[in-house]
Amino acid sequence: MITKTGQLKSGKTSPGLTNPSSCCIMLMSVRIWQLAQEFHPSNHARLRTIFLSKSQTDRELKDERKSNHINHVSHTSPLSKKYSSCSTIFIDDSTVSQPNLKSTIKCVTLAIYYHIKNRDSDRSLDIFDEKMHPLSREQVPGDYSRTDPEHKLIYRFVRTLFSAAQLTAECAIVTLVYLERLLTYAEMDICPCNWKRIVLGAILLASKVWDDQAVWNVDYCQILKDITVEDMNEMERQFLELLQFNINVPSSVYAKYYFDLRSLADDNSLRFPLETLGNERAQKLEAISRLCEDKYKDWSRAAVKRSFSADNLVGIRCANAVLS
């Protein structure tokens, strides 16, 4: 006979019934894990991005190199950086809504480079291992898992995919969001043996979620001649499962990644292309400013209507009371 607590009269636990205390511990651990994912930088706008923290590891060395570079340039050649003056204003053509494609890809690949260089370990999964699932027929070198790729190699790989598939700069930022989300959710590292397939999977998913004209898996097989559609489908399926199908990227998170990428570019002396502010662009900026100002005024009026303060009661006249 079994009691309400799931115990037999003999004092033994009934087969198939879970101990309430262990069940509570499991629920607590699951809840803690869910909170950790919820407050991950790829989901929460106020948390610092992982790639920016990784890049700070070499900050002192970079500052020293930057100082030496500035001192060297100032003594040997004129400064190549453009500065605005009273008659000429230089602005870059990259905004949060329309980033510069080339500069954004450089920043995203630099973030991936720091992820690989300053990784904690070499945790990986078979689906992303290039030795088990090669992207080309060329033989993988024996030391492929020990040699970190240079930034130029990562940039060429990503640029080739983006050029062939005609992807946008916004897609590159979303790619980085998915990449960092995967590393945290799957508890793995991006390392020399898996970085190409992880980046390819993130690009594949971001292009389908973000761009209006998505690129099919078979199209990537035309770019990477030796990969099969079945391999692409399986990698996409496992990528989504590891993300727990969380492909949502809030606008606040997207903006945070954009500005952190600009900070990364500034720290590494990557300059966005500057253009002279002409009349046509100045008029566009003025029109956008007026539009934003009008929206702000509308929001202010709506806020006053919703919360009518006591200061606004001065001008209100009350009707005279009639006493019978």
C-alpha positions as YAML, in Angstrom:
chain: A
units: angstrom
residues:
- id: 1
  name: MET
  ca: [0.00, 0.00, 0.00]
- id: 2
  name: ILE
  ca: [1.27, 3.45, -0.95]
- id: 3
  name: THR
  ca: [0.72, 6.51, 1.22]
- id: 4
  name: LYS
  ca: [0.18, 10.09, -0.06]
- id: 5
  name: THR
  ca: [3.88, 10.89, 0.32]
- id: 6
  name: GLY
  ca: [4.80, 8.11, -2.11]
- id: 7
  name: GLN
  ca: [6.23, 5.81, 0.62]
- id: 8
  name: LEU
  ca: [5.46, 2.13, 1.14]
- id: 9
  name: LYS
  ca: [4.46, 0.94, 4.58]
- id: 10
  name: SER
  ca: [7.79, -0.77, 4.80]
- id: 11
  name: GLY
  ca: [9.49, 2.65, 4.49]
- id: 12
  name: LYS
  ca: [10.85, 2.12, 0.98]
- id: 13
  name: THR
  ca: [10.19, 4.56, -1.87]
- id: 14
  name: SER
  ca: [7.72, 3.36, -4.46]
- id: 15
  name: PRO
  ca: [9.32, 2.52, -7.80]
- id: 16
  name: GLY
  ca: [8.69, 5.21, -10.43]
- id: 17
  name: LEU
  ca: [7.86, 7.93, -7.89]
- id: 18
  name: THR
  ca: [10.31, 10.82, -7.41]
- id: 19
  name: ASN
  ca: [11.50, 12.05, -4.06]
- id: 20
  name: PRO
  ca: [9.89, 15.49, -3.42]
- id: 21
  name: SER
  ca: [13.16, 17.01, -2.19]
- id: 22
  name: SER
  ca: [15.10, 15.94, -5.28]
- id: 23
  name: CYS
  ca: [12.26, 17.19, -7.46]
- id: 24
  name: CYS
  ca: [12.47, 20.62, -5.82]
- id: 25
  name: ILE
  ca: [16.22, 20.71, -6.34]
- id: 26
  name: MET
  ca: [15.76, 19.87, -10.02]
- id: 27
  name: LEU
  ca: [13.14, 22.60, -10.44]
- id: 28
  name: MET
  ca: [15.39, 25.13, -8.71]
- id: 29
  name: SER
  ca: [18.36, 24.24, -10.91]
- id: 30
  name: VAL
  ca: [16.21, 24.52, -14.04]
- id: 31
  name: ARG
  ca: [14.93, 27.91, -12.91]
- id: 32
  name: ILE
  ca: [18.47, 29.15, -12.19]
- id: 33
  name: TRP
  ca: [19.53, 28.01, -15.66]
- id: 34
  name: GLN
  ca: [16.54, 29.80, -17.23]
- id: 35
  name: LEU
  ca: [17.39, 33.01, -15.40]
- id: 36
  name: ALA
  ca: [20.99, 32.75, -16.59]
- id: 37
  name: GLN
  ca: [19.81, 32.50, -20.20]
- id: 38
  name: GLU
  ca: [17.30, 35.31, -19.73]
- id: 39
  name: PHE
  ca: [19.98, 37.68, -18.45]
- id: 40
  name: HIS
  ca: [22.48, 36.73, -21.14]
- id: 41
  name: PRO
  ca: [23.95, 39.67, -23.13]
- id: 42
  name: SER
  ca: [22.33, 38.38, -26.33]
- id: 43
  name: ASN
  ca: [18.92, 38.65, -24.65]
- id: 44
  name: HIS
  ca: [19.33, 41.60, -22.28]
- id: 45
  name: ALA
  ca: [20.19, 45.10, -23.49]
- id: 46
  name: ARG
  ca: [21.87, 46.31, -20.30]
- id: 47
  name: LEU
  ca: [24.47, 43.56, -20.08]
- id: 48
  name: ARG
  ca: [27.85, 43.98, -21.70]
- id: 49
  name: THR
  ca: [28.55, 41.96, -24.82]
- id: 50
  name: ILE
  ca: [30.89, 39.00, -24.43]
- id: 51
  name: PHE
  ca: [33.14, 39.94, -27.36]
- id: 52
  name: LEU
  ca: [33.87, 43.36, -25.88]
- id: 53
  name: SER
  ca: [34.89, 41.76, -22.59]
- id: 54
  name: LYS
  ca: [37.09, 39.28, -24.47]
- id: 55
  name: SER
  ca: [38.79, 42.10, -26.35]
- id: 56
  name: GLN
  ca: [39.68, 43.91, -23.12]
- id: 57
  name: THR
  ca: [42.12, 41.12, -22.28]
- id: 58
  name: ASP
  ca: [44.66, 42.65, -24.66]
- id: 59
  name: ARG
  ca: [43.71, 46.25, -23.91]
- id: 60
  name: GLU
  ca: [46.99, 47.33, -22.29]
- id: 61
  name: LEU
  ca: [49.05, 45.84, -25.11]
- id: 62
  name: LYS
  ca: [46.83, 47.48, -27.71]
- id: 63
  name: ASP
  ca: [47.07, 50.85, -25.97]
- id: 64
  name: GLU
  ca: [50.85, 50.57, -26.00]
- id: 65
  name: ARG
  ca: [50.88, 49.66, -29.70]
- id: 66
  name: LYS
  ca: [48.47, 52.48, -30.46]
- id: 67
  name: SER
  ca: [50.68, 54.97, -28.63]
- id: 68
  name: ASN
  ca: [53.79, 53.77, -30.47]
- id: 69
  name: HIS
  ca: [51.92, 53.97, -33.77]
- id: 70
  name: ILE
  ca: [50.80, 57.55, -33.11]
- id: 71
  name: ASN
  ca: [54.31, 58.60, -32.11]
- id: 72
  name: HIS
  ca: [55.74, 56.93, -35.19]
- id: 73
  name: VAL
  ca: [53.22, 58.53, -37.55]
- id: 74
  name: SER
  ca: [53.63, 61.99, -36.05]
- id: 75
  name: HIS
  ca: [57.38, 61.95, -36.72]
- id: 76
  name: THR
  ca: [57.47, 60.28, -40.11]
- id: 77
  name: SER
  ca: [54.33, 61.25, -42.04]
- id: 78
  name: PRO
  ca: [51.32, 63.55, -41.76]
- id: 79
  name: LEU
  ca: [48.24, 62.22, -39.99]
- id: 80
  name: SER
  ca: [45.87, 60.40, -42.33]
- id: 81
  name: LYS
  ca: [42.82, 60.90, -40.12]
- id: 82
  name: LYS
  ca: [40.34, 63.50, -41.33]
- id: 83
  name: TYR
  ca: [39.17, 66.26, -39.00]
- id: 84
  name: SER
  ca: [36.17, 68.55, -39.34]
- id: 85
  name: SER
  ca: [36.67, 72.29, -39.62]
- id: 86
  name: CYS
  ca: [34.45, 75.37, -39.77]
- id: 87
  name: SER
  ca: [34.04, 75.01, -43.52]
- id: 88
  name: THR
  ca: [34.03, 71.20, -43.87]
- id: 89
  name: ILE
  ca: [32.27, 68.56, -41.75]
- id: 90
  name: PHE
  ca: [33.11, 64.86, -42.07]
- id: 91
  name: ILE
  ca: [30.65, 62.18, -40.98]
- id: 92
  name: ASP
  ca: [30.69, 58.43, -41.53]
- id: 93
  name: ASP
  ca: [27.98, 56.77, -43.55]
- id: 94
  name: SER
  ca: [27.22, 54.13, -40.91]
- id: 95
  name: THR
  ca: [24.16, 54.38, -38.67]
- id: 96
  name: VAL
  ca: [22.43, 51.90, -36.40]
- id: 97
  name: SER
  ca: [19.64, 51.47, -38.96]
- id: 98
  name: GLN
  ca: [21.95, 51.39, -42.01]
- id: 99
  name: PRO
  ca: [25.45, 50.20, -41.02]
- id: 100
  name: ASN
  ca: [28.32, 50.26, -43.47]
- id: 101
  name: LEU
  ca: [28.65, 46.72, -44.80]
- id: 102
  name: LYS
  ca: [32.43, 46.47, -45.16]
- id: 103
  name: SER
  ca: [33.20, 48.11, -41.81]
- id: 104
  name: THR
  ca: [30.55, 46.04, -40.01]
- id: 105
  name: ILE
  ca: [31.96, 42.77, -41.38]
- id: 106
  name: LYS
  ca: [35.44, 43.83, -40.27]
- id: 107
  name: CYS
  ca: [34.16, 44.53, -36.74]
- id: 108
  name: VAL
  ca: [32.13, 41.32, -36.51]
- id: 109
  name: THR
  ca: [35.05, 39.17, -37.69]
- id: 110
  name: LEU
  ca: [37.33, 40.98, -35.23]
- id: 111
  name: ALA
  ca: [34.89, 40.07, -32.45]
- id: 112
  name: ILE
  ca: [35.00, 36.43, -33.60]
- id: 113
  name: TYR
  ca: [38.79, 36.60, -33.65]
- id: 114
  name: TYR
  ca: [38.88, 37.68, -29.99]
- id: 115
  name: HIS
  ca: [36.39, 34.95, -29.10]
- id: 116
  name: ILE
  ca: [38.79, 32.37, -30.54]
- id: 117
  name: LYS
  ca: [41.98, 33.93, -29.20]
- id: 118
  name: ASN
  ca: [40.75, 34.44, -25.62]
- id: 119
  name: ARG
  ca: [38.59, 31.33, -25.29]
- id: 120
  name: ASP
  ca: [38.41, 29.54, -21.95]
- id: 121
  name: SER
  ca: [38.81, 26.01, -23.30]
- id: 122
  name: ASP
  ca: [38.23, 23.89, -26.43]
- id: 123
  name: ARG
  ca: [34.75, 22.53, -25.77]
- id: 124
  name: SER
  ca: [33.04, 21.62, -29.05]
- id: 125
  name: LEU
  ca: [30.33, 19.48, -30.65]
- id: 126
  name: ASP
  ca: [30.73, 16.97, -33.47]
- id: 127
  name: ILE
  ca: [28.33, 18.75, -35.81]
- id: 128
  name: PHE
  ca: [30.66, 21.79, -35.89]
- id: 129
  name: ASP
  ca: [33.95, 19.90, -36.10]
- id: 130
  name: GLU
  ca: [35.53, 20.59, -39.49]
- id: 131
  name: LYS
  ca: [37.52, 17.36, -39.35]
- id: 132
  name: MET
  ca: [34.31, 15.32, -39.11]
- id: 133
  name: HIS
  ca: [32.31, 17.57, -41.44]
- id: 134
  name: PRO
  ca: [34.76, 19.26, -43.85]
- id: 135
  name: LEU
  ca: [33.64, 22.24, -45.91]
- id: 136
  name: SER
  ca: [35.93, 21.36, -48.81]
- id: 137
  name: ARG
  ca: [37.64, 18.33, -50.31]
- id: 138
  name: GLU
  ca: [41.04, 19.68, -49.37]
- id: 139
  name: GLN
  ca: [42.68, 17.68, -46.62]
- id: 140
  name: VAL
  ca: [42.41, 19.32, -43.21]
- id: 141
  name: PRO
  ca: [45.91, 20.01, -41.77]
- id: 142
  name: GLY
  ca: [47.01, 17.92, -38.83]
- id: 143
  name: ASP
  ca: [47.44, 20.96, -36.60]
- id: 144
  name: TYR
  ca: [44.09, 22.51, -37.59]
- id: 145
  name: SER
  ca: [42.84, 22.37, -34.00]
- id: 146
  name: ARG
  ca: [45.92, 24.08, -32.51]
- id: 147
  name: THR
  ca: [46.52, 27.04, -34.82]
- id: 148
  name: ASP
  ca: [44.35, 30.11, -34.20]
- id: 149
  name: PRO
  ca: [43.14, 31.77, -37.41]
- id: 150
  name: GLU
  ca: [44.20, 35.32, -38.15]
- id: 151
  name: HIS
  ca: [41.66, 38.11, -38.41]
- id: 152
  name: LYS
  ca: [42.28, 38.38, -42.16]
- id: 153
  name: LEU
  ca: [41.35, 34.73, -42.70]
- id: 154
  name: ILE
  ca: [38.09, 35.09, -40.77]
- id: 155
  name: TYR
  ca: [37.28, 38.30, -42.64]
- id: 156
  name: ARG
  ca: [37.86, 36.72, -46.06]
- id: 157
  name: PHE
  ca: [35.65, 33.74, -45.19]
- id: 158
  name: VAL
  ca: [32.74, 35.89, -43.98]
- id: 159
  name: ARG
  ca: [33.13, 38.48, -46.75]
- id: 160
  name: THR
  ca: [32.98, 35.73, -49.39]
- id: 161
  name: LEU
  ca: [29.70, 34.42, -47.99]
- id: 162
  name: PHE
  ca: [28.16, 37.88, -47.67]
- id: 163
  name: SER
  ca: [29.23, 38.93, -51.17]
- id: 164
  name: ALA
  ca: [28.03, 35.75, -52.86]
- id: 165
  name: ALA
  ca: [24.71, 35.66, -50.98]
- id: 166
  name: GLN
  ca: [24.26, 39.47, -51.13]
- id: 167
  name: LEU
  ca: [23.60, 39.75, -47.40]
- id: 168
  name: THR
  ca: [23.22, 43.02, -45.50]
- id: 169
  name: ALA
  ca: [25.25, 44.59, -42.70]
- id: 170
  name: GLU
  ca: [22.34, 44.13, -40.28]
- id: 171
  name: CYS
  ca: [22.57, 40.39, -40.94]
- id: 172
  name: ALA
  ca: [26.22, 40.46, -39.83]
- id: 173
  name: ILE
  ca: [25.26, 41.96, -36.46]
- id: 174
  name: VAL
  ca: [22.49, 39.39, -35.94]
- id: 175
  name: THR
  ca: [25.01, 36.69, -36.85]
- id: 176
  name: LEU
  ca: [27.20, 37.77, -33.94]
- id: 177
  name: VAL
  ca: [24.19, 37.77, -31.60]
- id: 178
  name: TYR
  ca: [23.33, 34.18, -32.55]
- id: 179
  name: LEU
  ca: [26.97, 33.12, -32.25]
- id: 180
  name: GLU
  ca: [27.32, 34.39, -28.67]
- id: 181
  name: ARG
  ca: [23.92, 32.94, -27.76]
- id: 182
  name: LEU
  ca: [24.99, 29.54, -29.08]
- id: 183
  name: LEU
  ca: [28.26, 29.53, -27.13]
- id: 184
  name: THR
  ca: [26.38, 30.21, -23.89]
- id: 185
  name: TYR
  ca: [23.35, 27.99, -24.40]
- id: 186
  name: ALA
  ca: [25.40, 25.00, -25.63]
- id: 187
  name: GLU
  ca: [28.24, 25.65, -23.13]
- id: 188
  name: MET
  ca: [30.88, 25.38, -25.83]
- id: 189
  name: ASP
  ca: [33.78, 27.43, -27.21]
- id: 190
  name: ILE
  ca: [34.58, 28.67, -30.67]
- id: 191
  name: CYS
  ca: [38.03, 27.39, -31.52]
- id: 192
  name: PRO
  ca: [40.19, 26.61, -34.58]
- id: 193
  name: CYS
  ca: [38.47, 23.28, -35.25]
- id: 194
  name: ASN
  ca: [34.89, 24.59, -35.36]
- id: 195
  name: TRP
  ca: [34.84, 28.33, -36.08]
- id: 196
  name: LYS
  ca: [34.00, 28.04, -39.78]
- id: 197
  name: ARG
  ca: [30.95, 25.83, -39.27]
- id: 198
  name: ILE
  ca: [29.70, 27.85, -36.29]
- id: 199
  name: VAL
  ca: [29.97, 31.08, -38.28]
- id: 200
  name: LEU
  ca: [28.35, 29.44, -41.31]
- id: 201
  name: GLY
  ca: [25.44, 28.18, -39.18]
- id: 202
  name: ALA
  ca: [24.95, 31.62, -37.59]
- id: 203
  name: ILE
  ca: [25.00, 33.33, -41.00]
- id: 204
  name: LEU
  ca: [22.58, 30.78, -42.42]
- id: 205
  name: LEU
  ca: [20.11, 31.36, -39.59]
- id: 206
  name: ALA
  ca: [20.50, 35.15, -39.50]
- id: 207
  name: SER
  ca: [19.93, 35.46, -43.26]
- id: 208
  name: LYS
  ca: [16.64, 33.56, -42.99]
- id: 209
  name: VAL
  ca: [15.39, 35.46, -39.94]
- id: 210
  name: TRP
  ca: [16.53, 38.98, -40.82]
- id: 211
  name: ASP
  ca: [16.63, 39.44, -44.59]
- id: 212
  name: ASP
  ca: [13.40, 39.63, -46.58]
- id: 213
  name: GLN
  ca: [14.80, 37.50, -49.39]
- id: 214
  name: ALA
  ca: [16.27, 34.56, -47.53]
- id: 215
  name: VAL
  ca: [19.05, 32.46, -49.00]
- id: 216
  name: TRP
  ca: [18.22, 28.78, -49.32]
- id: 217
  name: ASN
  ca: [20.56, 26.08, -48.05]
- id: 218
  name: VAL
  ca: [21.13, 24.89, -51.59]
- id: 219
  name: ASP
  ca: [22.41, 28.38, -52.45]
- id: 220
  name: TYR
  ca: [25.17, 28.04, -49.86]
- id: 221
  name: CYS
  ca: [26.07, 24.72, -51.48]
- id: 222
  name: GLN
  ca: [26.71, 26.67, -54.69]
- id: 223
  name: ILE
  ca: [29.08, 28.97, -52.77]
- id: 224
  name: LEU
  ca: [30.82, 26.17, -50.86]
- id: 225
  name: LYS
  ca: [31.02, 23.62, -53.65]
- id: 226
  name: ASP
  ca: [31.91, 20.56, -51.58]
- id: 227
  name: ILE
  ca: [29.24, 20.78, -48.86]
- id: 228
  name: THR
  ca: [25.98, 18.86, -49.19]
- id: 229
  name: VAL
  ca: [22.43, 20.05, -48.62]
- id: 230
  name: GLU
  ca: [21.89, 17.27, -46.09]
- id: 231
  name: ASP
  ca: [24.85, 18.51, -44.03]
- id: 232
  name: MET
  ca: [23.52, 22.08, -44.15]
- id: 233
  name: ASN
  ca: [20.05, 20.97, -43.07]
- id: 234
  name: GLU
  ca: [21.40, 18.93, -40.17]
- id: 235
  name: MET
  ca: [23.64, 21.75, -38.98]
- id: 236
  name: GLU
  ca: [20.76, 24.22, -39.13]
- id: 237
  name: ARG
  ca: [18.49, 21.84, -37.21]
- id: 238
  name: GLN
  ca: [21.01, 21.29, -34.42]
- id: 239
  name: PHE
  ca: [21.87, 25.01, -34.31]
- id: 240
  name: LEU
  ca: [18.21, 25.84, -33.72]
- id: 241
  name: GLU
  ca: [17.84, 23.14, -31.08]
- id: 242
  name: LEU
  ca: [20.92, 24.40, -29.23]
- id: 243
  name: LEU
  ca: [19.43, 27.90, -29.29]
- id: 244
  name: GLN
  ca: [16.19, 26.38, -27.99]
- id: 245
  name: PHE
  ca: [14.58, 28.07, -30.99]
- id: 246
  name: ASN
  ca: [15.23, 31.46, -29.39]
- id: 247
  name: ILE
  ca: [15.88, 33.50, -32.54]
- id: 248
  name: ASN
  ca: [14.32, 36.73, -31.29]
- id: 249
  name: VAL
  ca: [16.65, 39.76, -31.32]
- id: 250
  name: PRO
  ca: [15.09, 42.83, -29.62]
- id: 251
  name: SER
  ca: [15.88, 46.21, -31.12]
- id: 252
  name: SER
  ca: [17.61, 47.28, -27.89]
- id: 253
  name: VAL
  ca: [19.95, 44.26, -28.06]
- id: 254
  name: TYR
  ca: [20.67, 44.93, -31.73]
- id: 255
  name: ALA
  ca: [21.53, 48.58, -30.96]
- id: 256
  name: LYS
  ca: [23.79, 47.52, -28.09]
- id: 257
  name: TYR
  ca: [25.75, 45.16, -30.34]
- id: 258
  name: TYR
  ca: [26.07, 47.86, -32.99]
- id: 259
  name: PHE
  ca: [27.53, 50.44, -30.62]
- id: 260
  name: ASP
  ca: [29.78, 47.89, -28.90]
- id: 261
  name: LEU
  ca: [31.13, 46.96, -32.33]
- id: 262
  name: ARG
  ca: [31.90, 50.62, -32.91]
- id: 263
  name: SER
  ca: [33.71, 50.71, -29.56]
- id: 264
  name: LEU
  ca: [35.67, 47.63, -30.62]
- id: 265
  name: ALA
  ca: [36.59, 49.34, -33.88]
- id: 266
  name: ASP
  ca: [37.78, 52.43, -32.04]
- id: 267
  name: ASP
  ca: [39.90, 50.34, -29.66]
- id: 268
  name: ASN
  ca: [41.56, 48.60, -32.61]
- id: 269
  name: SER
  ca: [42.00, 51.68, -34.83]
- id: 270
  name: LEU
  ca: [39.42, 50.50, -37.37]
- id: 271
  name: ARG
  ca: [37.97, 53.64, -38.90]
- id: 272
  name: PHE
  ca: [34.58, 53.87, -40.55]
- id: 273
  name: PRO
  ca: [34.74, 55.63, -43.95]
- id: 274
  name: LEU
  ca: [34.17, 59.38, -43.68]
- id: 275
  name: GLU
  ca: [32.25, 61.46, -46.18]
- id: 276
  name: THR
  ca: [31.89, 65.20, -46.57]
- id: 277
  name: LEU
  ca: [28.56, 66.53, -45.34]
- id: 278
  name: GLY
  ca: [26.91, 68.01, -48.43]
- id: 279
  name: ASN
  ca: [23.68, 69.95, -48.84]
- id: 280
  name: GLU
  ca: [21.60, 66.93, -49.78]
- id: 281
  name: ARG
  ca: [22.65, 64.87, -46.80]
- id: 282
  name: ALA
  ca: [22.38, 67.83, -44.45]
- id: 283
  name: GLN
  ca: [18.75, 68.30, -45.54]
- id: 284
  name: LYS
  ca: [18.05, 64.61, -44.92]
- id: 285
  name: LEU
  ca: [19.55, 64.81, -41.43]
- id: 286
  name: GLU
  ca: [17.53, 67.92, -40.70]
- id: 287
  name: ALA
  ca: [14.32, 66.21, -41.86]
- id: 288
  name: ILE
  ca: [15.04, 63.20, -39.66]
- id: 289
  name: SER
  ca: [15.74, 65.49, -36.69]
- id: 290
  name: ARG
  ca: [12.45, 67.31, -37.20]
- id: 291
  name: LEU
  ca: [10.59, 64.00, -37.43]
- id: 292
  name: CYS
  ca: [12.13, 62.80, -34.16]
- id: 293
  name: GLU
  ca: [11.39, 66.14, -32.50]
- id: 294
  name: ASP
  ca: [7.73, 65.99, -33.56]
- id: 295
  name: LYS
  ca: [7.44, 62.43, -32.22]
- id: 296
  name: TYR
  ca: [8.95, 63.52, -28.91]
- id: 297
  name: LYS
  ca: [6.44, 66.38, -28.65]
- id: 298
  name: ASP
  ca: [3.56, 63.98, -29.33]
- id: 299
  name: TRP
  ca: [4.80, 61.63, -26.62]
- id: 300
  name: SER
  ca: [5.15, 64.55, -24.19]
- id: 301
  name: ARG
  ca: [1.56, 65.69, -24.83]
- id: 302
  name: ALA
  ca: [0.29, 62.15, -24.37]
- id: 303
  name: ALA
  ca: [2.20, 61.84, -21.09]
- id: 304
  name: VAL
  ca: [0.69, 65.11, -19.79]
- id: 305
  name: LYS
  ca: [-2.81, 63.90, -20.63]
- id: 306
  name: ARG
  ca: [-2.25, 60.59, -18.86]
- id: 307
  name: SER
  ca: [-0.81, 62.15, -15.68]
- id: 308
  name: PHE
  ca: [-2.40, 65.54, -15.04]
- id: 309
  name: SER
  ca: [-0.33, 67.27, -12.34]
- id: 310
  name: ALA
  ca: [-1.61, 69.66, -9.68]
- id: 311
  name: ASP
  ca: [0.29, 72.54, -11.32]
- id: 312
  name: ASN
  ca: [-2.11, 72.42, -14.25]
- id: 313
  name: LEU
  ca: [-5.15, 72.85, -12.03]
- id: 314
  name: VAL
  ca: [-4.52, 76.61, -11.56]
- id: 315
  name: GLY
  ca: [-6.27, 77.65, -14.76]
- id: 316
  name: ILE
  ca: [-9.35, 75.50, -14.18]
- id: 317
  name: ARG
  ca: [-12.44, 77.42, -13.04]
- id: 318
  name: CYS
  ca: [-15.01, 75.78, -10.83]
- id: 319
  name: ALA
  ca: [-18.75, 76.49, -11.22]
- id: 320
  name: ASN
  ca: [-20.44, 78.36, -8.39]
- id: 321
  name: ALA
  ca: [-22.34, 76.13, -6.04]
- id: 322
  name: VAL
  ca: [-26.09, 76.69, -5.75]
- id: 323
  name: LEU
  ca: [-27.39, 76.36, -2.20]
- id: 324
  name: SER
  ca: [-31.08, 75.71, -1.79]
...
